[in-house]
Amino acid sequence: MKKIKKVDNLDSLRKKILNSLVKGIPFCQTLGIQVDYLGNELTAHLPFNKEFVGNPAIPALHGGVIGSFLEITAIIQLSWTSFLETEGRELFDEAEIDLKMDESIVIELPKTIDITIDYLHSGLPLESFARASVDRIGRRYASVSVRSWQTDPSKPFAKASGHFLVSKS
């Protein structure tokens, strides 16, 4: 195991953890979802694919694709937040970190209890973005809100509110 300076590898460690989260959800690869971060704020990105169009007459994104995108964004944000509140805090706060670059970081994903989706207007055949915020994390469940937009973050085309089963250690 090699000692690595925190400043040099904190960014690569965060990317590795987020990639592990995305890989832990197989449907992310099917939809092509990617996640970027700035500080502790995550933004999910759904690239446009003509197969995602549900109504070619309008054309509009299929509601199932939108709903899946919102739910996946909520799960990733909740997993990231939970990770930072537990083992991630210790990992990122240390002056130096021990890290094997080939070692996988496994994070347990929360299970969906329920999710309510509000389709505010049709999703256009464009790339889409989403951000989630964790409203509450309890001992057994968490509440998460998600907003999705295409060209302007202040004009969401869909939003969701969900409850997830979490395991607190």
C-alpha positions as CSV (number, residue, x, y, z in Angstrom):
1,M,0.0,0.0,0.0
2,K,1.3,3.4,-1.0
3,K,1.0,6.7,1.0
4,I,-0.6,9.3,-1.3
5,K,-0.9,13.0,-0.6
6,K,-4.5,14.0,0.0
7,V,-4.3,17.1,-2.2
8,D,-3.0,15.2,-5.2
9,N,-5.6,12.4,-5.1
10,L,-8.7,13.6,-3.4
11,D,-10.3,14.4,-6.8
12,S,-9.4,11.0,-8.3
13,L,-10.7,9.3,-5.1
14,R,-14.0,11.1,-5.4
15,K,-14.3,10.1,-9.1
16,K,-13.5,6.5,-8.2
17,I,-16.2,6.4,-5.5
18,L,-18.8,8.0,-7.8
19,N,-17.9,5.6,-10.7
20,S,-18.3,2.8,-8.2
21,L,-21.8,4.1,-7.4
22,V,-22.8,4.4,-11.0
23,K,-21.4,0.9,-11.9
24,G,-23.4,-0.5,-8.9
25,I,-26.6,0.5,-10.8
26,P,-26.7,-1.5,-14.1
27,F,-29.5,0.6,-15.6
28,C,-27.1,3.6,-15.5
29,Q,-25.1,1.9,-18.3
30,T,-28.3,1.2,-20.2
31,L,-29.3,4.9,-20.1
32,G,-25.8,6.3,-20.3
33,I,-26.2,8.2,-17.0
34,Q,-23.0,10.0,-15.8
35,V,-22.5,12.0,-12.6
36,D,-20.3,15.1,-12.1
37,Y,-19.7,16.9,-8.8
38,L,-18.8,20.3,-7.6
39,G,-18.0,20.3,-3.9
40,N,-20.7,18.0,-2.4
41,E,-23.3,18.8,-5.1
42,L,-23.8,16.1,-7.7
43,T,-25.3,16.6,-11.1
44,A,-26.6,13.6,-13.1
45,H,-26.4,13.8,-16.8
46,L,-28.7,11.8,-19.2
47,P,-27.4,12.1,-22.8
48,F,-30.1,12.2,-25.5
49,N,-30.8,9.0,-27.3
50,K,-33.5,8.7,-30.0
51,E,-34.5,5.4,-28.4
52,F,-35.7,7.4,-25.3
53,V,-38.4,9.1,-27.3
54,G,-41.8,7.8,-26.3
55,N,-44.0,9.9,-28.5
56,P,-42.4,10.6,-31.9
57,A,-45.3,12.9,-32.9
58,I,-44.3,15.5,-30.4
59,P,-41.4,14.3,-29.9
60,A,-41.1,13.7,-26.2
61,L,-39.0,11.6,-23.9
62,H,-40.6,8.5,-22.5
63,G,-42.0,8.9,-19.0
64,G,-40.2,5.7,-17.9
65,V,-36.9,7.1,-18.9
66,I,-37.5,10.3,-17.1
67,G,-38.8,8.4,-14.0
68,S,-35.8,6.1,-14.0
69,F,-33.4,9.0,-14.4
70,L,-35.0,10.8,-11.4
71,E,-34.9,7.7,-9.2
72,I,-31.3,6.9,-10.1
73,T,-30.3,10.4,-9.3
74,A,-31.9,10.2,-5.9
75,I,-30.2,6.9,-5.1
76,I,-26.8,8.2,-6.1
77,Q,-27.2,11.4,-4.1
78,L,-28.4,9.5,-1.0
79,S,-25.6,7.0,-1.3
80,W,-23.0,9.8,-1.7
81,T,-24.5,11.7,1.3
82,S,-24.6,8.6,3.5
83,F,-21.0,7.7,2.5
84,L,-19.8,11.2,3.4
85,E,-21.5,11.0,6.8
86,T,-19.9,7.7,7.7
87,E,-16.6,6.3,6.3
88,G,-16.1,9.1,3.7
89,R,-15.7,11.7,6.3
90,E,-12.7,9.9,7.8
91,L,-11.3,9.2,4.4
92,F,-11.5,12.8,3.1
93,D,-10.5,14.5,6.4
94,E,-7.1,12.7,6.8
95,A,-4.0,14.6,5.8
96,E,-2.8,11.5,3.9
97,I,-4.8,8.6,2.7
98,D,-3.9,5.0,2.0
99,L,-5.3,4.0,-1.3
100,K,-4.7,1.0,-3.6
101,M,-5.6,2.4,-7.0
102,D,-6.9,-1.0,-8.2
103,E,-9.1,-1.5,-5.0
104,S,-12.8,-1.2,-5.5
105,I,-14.9,0.9,-3.1
106,V,-18.2,-0.7,-2.4
107,I,-21.2,1.3,-1.1
108,E,-24.5,-0.3,-0.2
109,L,-27.3,1.2,-2.3
110,P,-30.6,2.2,-0.6
111,K,-33.8,0.4,-1.6
112,T,-36.7,2.4,-3.0
113,I,-39.8,2.4,-0.7
114,D,-41.9,4.8,-2.9
115,I,-41.3,7.6,-5.4
116,T,-43.7,10.2,-6.7
117,I,-42.9,11.9,-10.0
118,D,-44.4,15.1,-11.2
119,Y,-44.1,15.6,-15.0
120,L,-44.3,19.3,-15.3
121,H,-44.1,19.4,-19.1
122,S,-42.8,17.1,-21.9
123,G,-39.1,16.3,-22.0
124,L,-37.7,17.5,-25.3
125,P,-35.3,15.4,-27.4
126,L,-32.3,17.0,-25.6
127,E,-29.8,16.0,-23.0
128,S,-31.2,16.2,-19.5
129,F,-29.7,17.0,-16.1
130,A,-30.9,16.4,-12.5
131,R,-29.9,17.3,-9.0
132,A,-31.2,15.7,-5.8
133,S,-31.2,16.9,-2.2
134,V,-31.5,14.7,0.8
135,D,-34.3,16.1,3.0
136,R,-33.9,13.7,5.9
137,I,-31.9,10.6,6.8
138,G,-33.2,8.6,9.7
139,R,-32.3,5.2,11.2
140,R,-34.4,3.3,8.7
141,Y,-35.5,5.5,5.9
142,A,-34.5,8.7,4.0
143,S,-36.5,11.3,2.1
144,V,-35.0,12.7,-1.1
145,S,-36.2,15.4,-3.6
146,V,-35.0,15.6,-7.3
147,R,-35.4,18.2,-10.0
148,S,-34.6,17.6,-13.7
149,W,-34.1,20.2,-16.4
150,Q,-32.8,20.4,-19.9
151,T,-31.7,24.0,-20.8
152,D,-32.3,26.0,-17.7
153,P,-31.9,24.7,-14.1
154,S,-34.6,27.2,-13.0
155,K,-37.1,25.6,-15.4
156,P,-37.5,21.9,-14.4
157,F,-39.5,19.6,-16.7
158,A,-39.9,16.9,-14.0
159,K,-39.4,16.5,-10.3
160,A,-39.7,13.7,-7.8
161,S,-39.9,13.0,-4.1
162,G,-39.0,9.6,-2.8
163,H,-38.5,7.5,0.4
164,F,-35.7,5.0,0.6
165,L,-34.8,2.2,3.0
166,V,-31.3,2.8,4.4
167,S,-29.1,0.9,6.8
168,K,-27.3,3.0,9.3
169,S,-24.3,1.5,10.9
